[in-house]
């Protein structure tokens, strides 16, 4: 099965900053990256207004560059139920319905806890739920890319590649593994050979690297 290009607007709302960008799948390339301060002390409504304005601006700019935003992935620094409902108000006092209603005029949206998506993707994969594992692992990879956390991003891409294999999507599998390999090469250059060797000696890292084709 071949993969077609899918463009998502990724928005990651943390306690100090809101990071957003267009993410093109299956390669995971991020463009039109933007960051603004969260300033949660102003109240949830003000923060949501900023998120909606940022989403609108990026969607408009995407259209000017001949991109169509097919979906919006919103990661929040709160607890989120399995049904995608925000169930805490530690930092953001938001109602899920208000968030979805605001984003609905732009594209369908998915809300997820930013720290849970990667772990959930692996758990789903172990239960051979490849479709949902792929959804959550790509959401995690998108969030990690926006937050510039490549070490977490490549691991999420390995999960996505494994999920792609279970759905017989050979092209998607190859592209996700290739992107993971590129990130690993960047980390090796950044950290140095000795530090990377120590990192690669970890059993969990070796297990993930075993899925990559020989370089």
Helices and strands as residue ranges (DSSP letters): E 6-13, E 17-25, E 29-37, G 40-42, H 44-64, E 71-76, H 96-104, E 109-113, H 117-126, H 130-146, H 150-166, H 170-191, H 193-200, H 203-209
